């Protein structure tokens, strides 16, 4: 027992409480604890906000890499899995006026050019216009080569699936275009 100078008695214990261990005064309600989900959301929100600012650039670079990769493959006959389908579709759309090797070379140059522009941001608006025109031709192949693109009306072949997955690229490039055109 310790006696203070004011005459009051203070009981000494062998364990002293850290200030953080002292219970909150009873006149204040304890702060509600956030749920694990809210806590995670609140911790990730600043990172998500920062990513929102750079997401068009991330998409632009990723799509640029894909287009460069697939475009460069077309410079080497037989290297692209989609080569036969792409040549058939382009030849059909050009009504046979462009020979198959020239179709492949044109696609290689177009896709690689779009990819490089997306990667660098140089001539981006022109590249986006070329991208959307190219995608119009890609989706037109579903109608031009129905026997190759579809098993039945709603069941695409592997080639048809290869074309349909481009919807994701179109959506991503719409985001890039919106960012590019927004002041």
ABEGO torsion letter per residue (X at the ends): XBBBAAGBBBBBBABBBBAAABBBBAABBBBBBBBAAAAAAAAAAAAAAAAAAAAAAAAAAAAAAAAAAAAAAAABBGABAAAAAAAAAAAAAAGGABBAAAAAAAAAAAAAAAAAAAAAGBGAAAAAAAAAAAAAAAAAAAAABAAAABABAABBBAAAAAAAAAAAAAAAAAAAAAAAABX
